[in-house]
């Protein structure tokens, strides 16, 4: 079994979580991405969010929210994704960049529009009282 190692940013405002949709994709994903060789979680988080949303994540106050595993959307059945999630503040103005076609604030009712691992994370956020 192959595992894709990703790091995601959990930014919540008014009971909704920031999500992104890449060009040509039919589902929404939490912002973040794959680790480069030798990168730490926080280095990956900072680089990916700068590339995708043009802001600087403040990794000094980053807090690990959890690590979640599920089938990788759009991949063969034997491929999973492990998503390590962090909450953190940021500097700058959020705006889609790189492969990101749009960004939006999703609530629990939007869970069905997200990837399998994001659905597990949405369940966790709801159980923690962070998502409505």
Secondary structure, 3 states (H helix, E strand, C coil): CEEEEEEEECCEECCEEEEEEECCCCCEEECEEECCCCCCHHHHHHHHHHHHHCCEECHHHCEEEEEEEEECCCCCCCEEEEEEEEECCEECCCCCCCCEEEEEEECHHHHHHECHHHHHHHHHHHHCCCCC
